[in-house]
């Protein structure tokens, strides 16, 4: 159902060279603490697809390496996603698509 749609959209995006990322949670992979990796993974994917975003992200990380490992997801969202996007927005053509699948399976079950 929903996961199949998410994966289909993500594959289409990748095949067409679109600007975006896909991140999937799974209840059976909770030991990996994937919720702490969501924004670093998305930032890496976006950097792989856009040179201006990559340069902006590299500049931010050069100032603060701890952003890669902090558990503060709000800080990661702002510094690893929003700030580089803001700096790269004038050169990005088209839309950015980020697919997050099974968000309800992140973190502890309760």
N, C-alpha and C positions, 0 to 999 in steps of 0.2 A: 503494500500500500504506500504509505507516506515515504518510507525509506527508499522504495524503488523509484518514486518520483524524484526525490532529492538526488539520488545517484544518477539518474538519467539526465537531469538538468546539469549536474556537475560534469558529467562526461561530455555532454554537448558543448558546454562552455570551454572545456579543455580542448576538444577537437577543433573548435572554431577559433582558438587563440584568444578567447575573451579574457577580460581582466576580472579576476575573482579568485575565490578560494572555496574549498569544501572542508568542513570539519565534522566528524561523526563521533558521537558518544556511543558506548555500548556498556550495558550493565555488567557484562562478564569481563570488562577491562578496567574496572574501578581501581584495581591495585596500581595501575599506571598513573593515577591521579591526573587524568587527561584534562580536567577542568582548569588546571594550572597551566596547561600548554595551549589553550585555545587561541589566545591573541598572539603568542609568539609564532605559532604555526600559520595563522592567517597572515601575519605581517611578512613572514618568509615567503609565502606563496605570492603575495602581491609584489614583493620585491623581485621575485623571479620573473614577473610578467611586465614590469615597468621600470625602466632605467631611472627616471626622475624620482619615483617613489623609493627605489633602492638607495639612491644617493642621500635622500632626506632621512631615511631610516638609519643609514650608516652614520650620518652626522649625529643623530640623536643618541645612538648606542655608543659612539665614541666619547660622548659626554658622561654617560652613565651606563656602564656595563651591567649593573645590578638589575636593570629592567628585564633582562633575559630570564632571571631566576626569581624575581620577587613573586610573592603570592598575592600581591595587591592587584587584582584584575582591573580595578577602576583605573589605576595608574597606567597599567599596560594598555588598556583601551585608549586612553588619552594620548600616551606617548608613542606607542607602537603602531597605532592605526590612525587616529584622528589627526595628529600633528603632521605625519608624513603625507597623508592625503591632502591636507590643507596646503602644504608646500608644493605638491605635485599636481594639484587640481587643474591648473591652467594648461598642462600638457597632456592630460588624460583625455582620450577621445572615446566617447561612448559611456556606457554605464558600467558600474562595478557590481558584481554579483557575489554575495557570500552566502553559501548554503551551510546551515548548521543543522545536522540531523540528530534526532533523539536527545535533545536538550534535557528532556525529562529523565533521562538515564544518567545524568551527571551527578556526581557527589553521592553521599550516602543515601540509601533507599528511603529512610524516613525523611 
